[in-house]
Structures are given as structure tokens and as C-alpha cells.
Amino acid sequence: MHSTPPAAIRLLVLDIDGTLTNSRHEVSDETCRAIDRVRAAGVRVMLATGRRYRDALAIVERLGITEPLVTASGALVKRPGDHATLRRAAFAAGVLPGVLELVVAAGHEPVVYTDSFAAGFDFHCRSLVAAAMPPAAGGFAEYLGHNRGLARVEPDLHLTPPADAFAGFVMGPREAMAALEDRLRDRFPAALSLHTIRSPRYREWMCEIAPAGVTKWSGVVAVAADLGIPAAAICAVGDDLNDLSMVRHAGLGVAMGNARDELRVAADRVVGTHDGSGIADVVDLVLAGLSQPAPPASGA
């Protein structure tokens, strides 16, 4: 948390689920108007999400975003205009097979991401059997029921994962996912970036798995560096644990009113909820900073 926010924000970074989207998973007209206001003031706007790249494009189009898109909680950065890959994470040699072996031995089904947008699929899994089950069978059945057309089935995924995998996740009850996160952290110290979060679009929890050092913030600062924008001129907004890195390190870190307690404590500001005035409040903060006079030059 910073004692004082920066006077001039040049880049506004927004999470999607629970931040831009409301509890009906929609981007409201009010939110669109707020984004238009901040862009009209010359502030760049980009999204940083835990979603898959393809899954975020509808939000990009709704808001008219042209900046690079940080997806999979920082593991993949692509340019929406031509779908070019700008940054892709990679696991250290031998890590992912060990991770998947542990996941399967614990009775869970892994999902593994590769940069396969152009090939027409988004993720690898071992089977689609769960997709035929009713949603009451669990979160993984619910997830596959919605996304089975974007899956590539690899029965031996846990034995021979794709060499270009950059992230993945496991879905299940909160307690089971938290326990899995602890086991992975103990087994692979300093080799993984792990978050247990709840996607607002599904009933159960996700244990997100990425290579060490991969966070939304790592993706954001890479894009910002290319734009010549320092961390102090970035405002980052979110609601869940995978937003914590960017809310802590941005010049102005903002937690939504519906955010988890850990994020609210770490943030410089807490605004309204995703069902209320949250994004409009963020834009008002940024515009108020832009209207402040610049600080005097050193030695003046």
C-alpha cells in the first residue's frame, strides 16, 4: 500500500470477472461510459484476467480495447488486433510432468493451456467424460459442459504434457483446492506460481498453476515497459487473489467493494462493488489525479 497515490495515471489495468463484469457476468452500459471517459482523457486501458485468451475477447470487443491482453493470470500476453503472442510463460524442465502426476494421484483432473488460439482449441484435458455429467456432479463437469468444444483430449496428458504448455488449473471444492495448492508448493518450492480462486462463473474453486514468477503484474509491467510507462503511472484494479500482485505494486492499487479481504487490506483505495459504482469510482479517482497540478521539479 502506498501512502499517497500518484498524481498522473497513464495506464489503467482492469481485471474482468468480479471487476469489469457484474454478478450477471455482463459489462454494464455505465461501465462502458466510464471507460470511454478515462480514455478520452488520454489514459490507456488494458485488461489483465485469469480467463483464457479467447474467453476474454468478447469483453475486449465490448469495450473497444486495443492494448495487449494479459490472460491466464499473466502467463500469456497477446495482441487482440492480430492475435500475435507477445509473451508466453514456460515451465522449467521436468516440472509440469511432476505437477500433473501429483494432481492425478490426488484424484483430480488437470487442465493444461497452450497457445493454440489459431488452431481452434484452448486447453488440453485427459477426457470429456465429465462433460456428459449433470452440473451437480461438480465444477469440472460444469466447466467442460460449457467449454468441451475448445478441448483437445489427451488421455496420457499427465505422462506426456505438451512441451509448450504455459499454465493450467485444477477445479474442485475450496478446501480440496487449498490443500492441493499447499501440496504443490511443498513438492515444488520456488518452481510454481499458485493461486486458489473462485471464478464467479462457476460454483467451485480453481487452483491456478503457472511457472514461478508469473503473475498478472509480471504481464502488465512487460507491456507497460514497451509503452514507456513506469509502475508509478499505473492504476490496477481487481477483486481476487490473482489480482494481489498488481494491486500491491501499481502506483495506485484499487480493490473493488466486493473484493476478498486480502485485496482490500493491500489496496490504496476501495471503491464500490461490481454491481454498483465500482468502475465509475475508479475512473473518478484517475481523472481527479490527472487534474492535480504537477509536483514542482526537484530543486525548484
C-alpha positions as CSV (number, residue, x, y, z in Angstrom):
1,M,0.0,0.0,0.0
2,H,1.3,3.4,-0.9
3,S,1.0,6.4,1.4
4,T,-0.1,8.7,-1.4
5,P,-1.3,7.9,-4.9
6,P,0.5,9.2,-8.0
7,A,-0.8,12.4,-9.5
8,A,-1.0,11.2,-13.1
9,I,-2.1,7.7,-14.2
10,R,-1.2,6.8,-17.8
11,L,-2.3,3.2,-17.8
12,L,-5.5,1.7,-16.2
13,V,-5.4,-2.1,-15.8
14,L,-8.6,-3.9,-15.0
15,D,-9.4,-7.4,-14.0
16,I,-12.5,-8.8,-15.8
17,D,-14.6,-11.2,-13.6
18,G,-15.8,-9.6,-10.4
19,T,-14.4,-6.2,-11.5
20,L,-15.5,-5.2,-15.0
21,T,-18.4,-7.7,-15.1
22,N,-21.2,-7.6,-12.7
23,S,-22.8,-10.6,-10.9
24,R,-24.8,-11.4,-14.1
25,H,-21.4,-11.7,-15.9
26,E,-22.2,-8.6,-18.0
27,V,-20.3,-5.3,-18.7
28,S,-22.9,-2.6,-18.0
29,D,-23.5,0.4,-20.1
30,E,-22.4,2.5,-17.1
31,T,-19.1,0.7,-17.1
32,C,-18.6,1.3,-20.9
33,R,-19.3,5.0,-20.4
34,A,-16.8,5.2,-17.6
35,I,-14.1,3.5,-19.7
36,D,-14.9,5.9,-22.5
37,R,-14.4,8.9,-20.1
38,V,-11.0,7.8,-19.0
39,R,-9.7,7.0,-22.5
40,A,-10.9,10.4,-23.7
41,A,-8.6,11.9,-21.1
42,G,-5.6,10.1,-22.7
43,V,-5.3,7.2,-20.3
44,R,-4.6,3.8,-21.9
45,V,-6.8,0.9,-20.7
46,M,-5.8,-2.7,-20.7
47,L,-7.2,-5.9,-19.2
48,A,-5.5,-8.5,-17.0
49,T,-7.5,-11.6,-16.4
50,G,-7.4,-15.2,-15.3
51,R,-9.5,-16.1,-18.3
52,R,-8.3,-17.9,-21.5
53,Y,-7.4,-15.5,-24.3
54,R,-10.4,-16.5,-26.5
55,D,-12.7,-16.2,-23.5
56,A,-11.7,-12.6,-22.9
57,L,-12.1,-11.3,-26.5
58,A,-15.8,-10.6,-26.1
59,I,-15.0,-8.2,-23.3
60,V,-12.2,-6.6,-25.3
61,E,-14.7,-6.0,-28.2
62,R,-17.4,-4.7,-25.9
63,L,-15.1,-2.0,-24.6
64,G,-13.1,-1.4,-27.7
65,I,-9.8,-2.3,-26.1
66,T,-6.8,-2.2,-28.4
67,E,-3.9,-2.6,-25.8
68,P,-2.3,-6.1,-25.3
69,L,-4.3,-8.5,-23.3
70,V,-2.8,-10.2,-20.3
71,T,-4.5,-13.6,-19.8
72,A,-4.2,-16.8,-17.7
73,S,-3.2,-14.6,-14.8
74,G,-0.1,-13.3,-16.6
75,A,1.1,-16.5,-18.3
76,L,0.1,-15.4,-21.9
77,V,0.0,-11.9,-23.4
78,K,-1.5,-11.4,-26.8
79,R,-2.4,-8.5,-29.1
80,P,-6.1,-8.6,-29.8
81,G,-5.8,-6.8,-33.2
82,D,-3.9,-9.6,-34.9
83,H,-3.7,-12.3,-32.1
84,A,0.1,-12.1,-32.1
85,T,1.7,-13.6,-29.0
86,L,3.9,-11.0,-27.1
87,R,4.8,-13.0,-24.1
88,R,4.3,-16.7,-23.1
89,A,5.5,-18.3,-19.9
90,A,7.3,-21.7,-19.8
91,F,7.7,-24.3,-17.0
92,A,11.2,-25.3,-16.0
93,A,12.3,-28.7,-17.5
94,G,10.7,-31.6,-15.7
95,V,8.3,-29.5,-13.5
96,L,5.0,-29.9,-15.3
97,P,5.1,-33.8,-15.6
98,G,5.7,-33.9,-11.8
99,V,2.9,-31.5,-11.2
100,L,0.4,-33.4,-13.3
101,E,1.5,-36.7,-11.7
102,L,0.7,-35.3,-8.2
103,V,-2.6,-33.8,-9.4
104,V,-3.9,-37.1,-10.9
105,A,-2.6,-39.1,-7.9
106,A,-4.7,-36.8,-5.6
107,G,-7.8,-37.8,-7.6
108,H,-8.2,-34.5,-9.6
109,E,-8.3,-33.8,-13.3
110,P,-5.8,-31.3,-14.7
111,V,-6.5,-28.7,-17.4
112,V,-3.4,-27.5,-19.3
113,Y,-3.1,-24.4,-21.5
114,T,-1.1,-24.0,-24.7
115,D,-1.0,-21.1,-27.1
116,S,-3.4,-22.7,-29.5
117,F,-5.9,-20.0,-30.4
118,A,-5.1,-20.2,-34.1
119,A,-5.5,-24.0,-34.0
120,G,-9.1,-23.6,-32.8
121,F,-8.8,-25.1,-29.3
122,D,-7.8,-23.6,-25.9
123,F,-6.8,-26.3,-23.5
124,H,-5.8,-30.0,-23.0
125,C,-7.6,-32.5,-20.7
126,R,-7.5,-36.2,-20.3
127,S,-11.1,-37.0,-21.0
128,L,-14.5,-35.4,-21.8
129,V,-16.5,-38.0,-19.8
130,A,-17.3,-35.4,-17.1
131,A,-18.8,-33.1,-19.8
132,A,-21.8,-35.6,-20.1
133,M,-22.5,-35.4,-16.3
134,P,-25.0,-33.0,-14.8
135,P,-23.6,-29.8,-13.3
136,A,-24.3,-31.2,-9.9
137,A,-21.5,-33.7,-10.4
138,G,-19.0,-30.9,-9.7
139,G,-17.2,-27.9,-11.0
140,F,-15.1,-29.8,-13.6
141,A,-18.2,-31.2,-15.2
142,E,-19.7,-27.7,-15.3
143,Y,-16.6,-26.3,-16.8
144,L,-16.3,-29.0,-19.5
145,G,-20.1,-28.7,-20.2
146,H,-19.5,-25.1,-21.2
147,N,-16.2,-25.5,-22.9
148,R,-15.9,-29.0,-24.4
149,G,-15.7,-27.7,-27.9
150,L,-12.4,-25.9,-27.1
151,A,-10.8,-29.0,-25.6
152,R,-8.1,-31.3,-27.0
153,V,-8.3,-34.7,-25.4
154,E,-5.0,-36.3,-24.5
155,P,-5.6,-39.5,-22.3
156,D,-1.8,-39.5,-21.4
157,L,-1.7,-35.8,-20.7
158,H,-0.3,-36.5,-17.2
159,L,2.5,-38.6,-18.7
160,T,3.5,-36.5,-21.7
161,P,2.2,-32.9,-21.3
162,P,2.7,-30.6,-24.3
163,A,6.1,-29.0,-24.4
164,D,4.7,-25.5,-25.0
165,A,2.3,-25.5,-22.0
166,F,2.4,-22.2,-20.1
167,A,-0.2,-22.7,-17.3
168,G,-3.1,-24.8,-16.1
169,F,-5.6,-25.4,-13.4
170,V,-7.5,-27.9,-11.3
171,M,-11.1,-27.4,-10.2
172,G,-12.9,-28.6,-7.1
173,P,-14.2,-27.7,-3.6
174,R,-12.4,-24.8,-1.9
175,E,-10.8,-27.0,0.8
176,A,-9.5,-29.5,-1.7
177,M,-8.0,-26.9,-3.9
178,A,-6.3,-25.1,-1.0
179,A,-4.9,-28.5,0.1
180,L,-3.7,-29.2,-3.4
181,E,-2.0,-25.7,-3.5
182,D,-0.2,-26.5,-0.3
183,R,1.0,-29.9,-1.6
184,L,2.2,-28.4,-4.9
185,R,4.1,-25.6,-3.0
186,D,5.7,-28.1,-0.7
187,R,6.7,-30.5,-3.6
188,F,7.9,-27.8,-6.0
189,P,9.3,-25.0,-3.8
190,A,10.2,-21.9,-5.9
191,A,9.1,-23.6,-9.1
192,L,5.5,-22.6,-9.3
193,S,3.1,-19.6,-9.1
194,L,-0.1,-20.8,-7.4
195,H,-3.5,-19.2,-6.6
196,T,-6.7,-20.7,-5.3
197,I,-9.5,-18.5,-6.5
198,R,-13.2,-18.8,-7.3
199,S,-14.4,-17.9,-10.8
200,P,-17.7,-16.1,-10.5
201,R,-18.9,-18.1,-13.5
202,Y,-18.5,-21.5,-11.8
203,R,-19.6,-22.8,-8.5
204,E,-16.3,-24.4,-7.4
205,W,-12.8,-23.2,-7.0
206,M,-9.7,-23.2,-9.2
207,C,-6.2,-23.9,-8.2
208,E,-4.3,-22.0,-10.9
209,I,-0.8,-23.3,-11.7
210,A,1.9,-21.3,-13.6
211,P,5.7,-21.2,-13.7
212,A,7.4,-19.4,-10.9
213,G,7.4,-15.6,-11.2
214,V,4.3,-15.5,-13.4
215,T,1.6,-13.1,-12.1
216,K,-0.7,-10.6,-13.6
217,W,1.8,-7.9,-12.6
218,S,4.6,-9.6,-14.5
219,G,2.5,-9.5,-17.6
220,V,1.4,-5.9,-17.0
221,V,4.9,-4.5,-16.4
222,A,6.2,-6.2,-19.6
223,V,3.5,-4.4,-21.6
224,A,4.0,-1.1,-19.7
225,A,7.7,-1.2,-20.4
226,D,7.1,-1.5,-24.1
227,L,4.8,1.6,-23.8
228,G,7.3,3.5,-21.8
229,I,5.0,3.7,-18.7
230,P,6.6,3.3,-15.2
231,A,4.9,1.4,-12.4
232,A,4.1,4.6,-10.6
233,A,1.9,5.7,-13.5
234,I,-0.2,2.5,-13.5
235,C,-3.6,2.1,-11.7
236,A,-4.5,-1.6,-11.2
237,V,-8.0,-2.8,-10.1
238,G,-9.2,-6.2,-9.0
239,D,-11.1,-8.4,-6.6
240,D,-9.4,-11.7,-6.1
241,L,-6.0,-13.2,-5.0
242,N,-4.6,-13.4,-8.5
243,D,-5.0,-9.6,-8.6
244,L,-3.0,-9.1,-5.5
245,S,0.4,-8.7,-7.2
246,M,-0.7,-5.9,-9.4
247,V,-2.8,-4.1,-6.8
248,R,0.2,-4.1,-4.4
249,H,2.8,-2.9,-7.0
250,A,1.0,-0.5,-9.2
251,G,1.3,3.2,-8.4
252,L,-2.4,3.2,-7.5
253,G,-3.8,-0.2,-6.4
254,V,-7.6,-0.4,-6.1
255,A,-9.8,-3.1,-4.7
256,M,-13.5,-3.5,-5.7
257,G,-16.0,-3.3,-2.9
258,N,-16.7,-7.0,-3.4
259,A,-13.0,-8.0,-3.2
260,R,-11.6,-10.5,-0.9
261,D,-10.3,-9.2,2.4
262,E,-6.7,-9.7,1.5
263,L,-7.0,-7.4,-1.5
264,R,-8.9,-4.8,0.4
265,V,-6.2,-4.6,3.0
266,A,-3.4,-4.3,0.4
267,A,-5.1,-1.7,-1.8
268,D,-4.6,2.1,-1.7
269,R,-8.3,2.6,-2.3
270,V,-11.5,0.5,-2.0
271,V,-14.3,1.5,-4.3
272,G,-17.9,0.4,-5.0
273,T,-18.9,-3.1,-6.0
274,H,-19.0,-4.7,-9.4
275,D,-22.8,-4.4,-9.2
276,G,-22.6,-0.8,-8.1
277,S,-20.4,2.2,-8.9
278,G,-17.0,0.5,-8.7
279,I,-15.6,1.2,-12.2
280,A,-17.1,4.7,-12.3
281,D,-15.4,5.3,-8.9
282,V,-12.1,4.1,-10.3
283,V,-12.3,6.4,-13.3
284,D,-13.2,9.4,-11.0
285,L,-10.1,8.6,-8.9
286,V,-7.9,8.5,-12.0
287,L,-9.4,11.7,-13.5
288,A,-9.0,13.5,-10.2
289,G,-5.3,12.6,-10.2
290,L,-4.9,14.0,-13.7
291,S,-6.5,17.3,-12.7
292,Q,-3.9,17.8,-9.9
293,P,-1.1,20.2,-10.7
294,A,2.2,18.5,-11.4
295,P,4.7,18.5,-8.4
296,P,7.5,21.0,-8.6
297,A,10.7,19.9,-10.2
298,S,13.4,18.7,-7.9
299,G,15.5,21.6,-6.6
300,A,12.8,24.2,-7.5
